Amino acid sequence: MLRKLMLVLGGTMLALTIAIPASATSSAKPVKPAKATPSAHALCMQKIADANQTFAAQQSAATKKLHTDQVAAKKALNDAQKAAREALKTQQSTDLATFKQQHPTATEAELSAFHAQQDAATKALNDKQKADRTALHTSQVAAKKALHDSQKAARIAFHNSQEAAKKACPKS
């Protein structure tokens, strides 16, 4: 019986010896290794990458701004032209009513002269509006080309400066 008791006590001690260190280490959080300080070369290359992203964002923002400005200018022109057409239509309706009041029995020649005058005014407005649309389109194409050319030159200069910066970065 003593042997059995010793065997049970020995087994219990062995089990506790194994279980206690295992339970003590599992509750503790693992220690994260400290981040290594990046090298001077890595920091330099990171600055170059950040500059590339900033430059690309600036170029994109400039293009979007030009596009937004051009859309707004086209909308403003269209609204102004629509208002001018409506004003002309209103004016011509008023003129027709006035003409009919002043000439209740107008001759064919008077009517044809009146309609020719109104047609000439309508044609003049249409021609002016077409010229305005053409001028706006031409200026917008020129602005887009100027932006494209300036961005191309800026890209080349930036690329050259980035290459020089890469060569100037300290080696690992």
C-alpha positions, 0 to 999 in steps of 0.5 A: 500500500505504501508503494501505491501511495508513493506511486500516486504521490510521485505521479501527482508531483510529476504532473504538477511539475509539468503543469505549473511552468506551462500554465505560468508561461501561457498567461504571459503575453509574448514579447514583440521584437523591437522594430529595427531603426531603418537605415539611412538608405531606407529613410532616403528612399522612403522620402523619395517615394513620398515625394513621388506620391506628392508630385503625382497627386499635385499633377492629378489635382491640377488636371482635375481643377482645369477640367472642373474650371472648363466644365463650369465655364462651358455651363456658364456660357450655355446658361448665358446663351440660353438666357439671351435666346429667351430674352430675344424670343420675349422681345420679338413676341413683344415687338410682334404684338406692338407691330400688330397694334400699330398696323392692324391692316399691315400690307404684305411688304410691311409684314415681310420687312418685319419678319426679315428684321426679326430673322436678321436679329435671330441670325445675328444672335445665333452667329454671335453665340456660335462664335462665342462657343468656338472661342471658348472651345479654342481657349479650352483646348489651348489651356489643356495643351498648355497644362499638358506641356507644363506637366510634361516639363515638370515630370522631366525635371522632377524625374531628373531631380529624383534620379540625382536624389537616389544617387545622393542617398547613402548606401546601406 
